[in-house]
Structure formats: C-alpha cells, structure tokens
Amino acid sequence: MALERHRVVITAAERVRDEIRAQAHDADRVHDYACDLTDPASVREFAAAVAARTDHVDVLVNNGSRYQHGTDLLSASDEDVVDTLASGATGTVLATKAFLPLLLKSAKPDVVTMVSGCGEAGHDRSDAHDAFYAAKSAQAGSTEILSRRLRDRGVRVISLYPPDFDNHDPLSEAWEAAPRTAKDPLTAQSLVDCVFFAIGRPRDCFIKSFHFEQV
C-alpha cells in the first residue's frame, strides 16, 4: 500500500477502498489498483499508475507478502515455495525500487515494511513454512541495508518484527474493545500505533525497527 498525505492508494483491495470511502472520506482521494508482487511488470505498472495521479508519495507500506503455513518442508509445493519467496522477498524489493522516485520527491518520505518475527535470527516459534522464514529473512536483510543507504537521501526505512498477533477488523467492535494488557497477545491496533508513532517523529529521528516480545 502506498500512502500520500491526504490520499490513500490500495493494491487489490476494492472492499477496503469502499469501506474507507464510506467513512466520509473524499471518494476521489481513495484509489485501488491490482498488483502482482511476483511480476516485475505489474509492480512497475502500479507505480506508474500512482505517478499519474500524484507527483510524490510520503509513505510506502510493504505488507503484501504471502503467508505459507507448515513446519514440514515437504508440505508445500514447489509453486507455493516460489510464490511465497517471490511475493515477500522479490516483491518488497521491487515495490520499494519502483516507488523510490516518488518517495524522493516527498519532503518526508518513509518506507514501512511489515517483516515478522520470522525474519529475526534464531526465531523458531512460528508454525510458518521454511519458505516464509526465507522470505522474511530476505526482507530483513534488504530493509537493514536500505536504512543505511537511503538515510543520506532523507528516506527513513522502518521495519516491524511482530510475533503472531490478533488481527481484528478495524470496523468491528473488537478493534476498540480488544484487551491490550501485558498478558494479552499483540494486536494489530498496537502495530498501527507503532507505525503512526514512527512516521510522526521529527525527521532527525530514524526509528529503524520495532521488535516485540512474544507471550
């Protein structure tokens, strides 16, 4: 998903687009596009479509990688392995590359990537497939070096490494009512709060990553 101030662009999410519009937001400021993160041409076309509507992007959110379940390496097909790696690893790099020209035209560019605890060295507490672990480790490596290399150009690269978390519908009662104590699992609400906190800091504050304890 790419965010520009006052404008939201969502990939392959017509339902979410309609929900945002229903919240009294200007319809002409919310757009959705189909994008196959495993296809370089599709990623380029998506970035070009956004560029046709705006001259810059303030925030790029990389949160579109495919999840693959299974602790047995043999449980996933070869096609599943390729697709999981391509969407999570290749797709994140391609999307960041494609949107970098628009980000560099922003006065406050941020790249936010939802990695996963699976991208942390030595993490073994998830039931995700080995291919998902590989994709997330690749994301961690790319965001780590990009954080260093893009700093001089004013681009902050922020990564989140959450464990499994409760993902409530933002329009449901559970979004506000979900318990958020020290004994409860991490919630999507808290992850969103972290993102808004990080991108809201002054430009001399580079929060490179958020790491979370798993209960």
Disulfide bonds with the S-S distance in Angstrom:
none
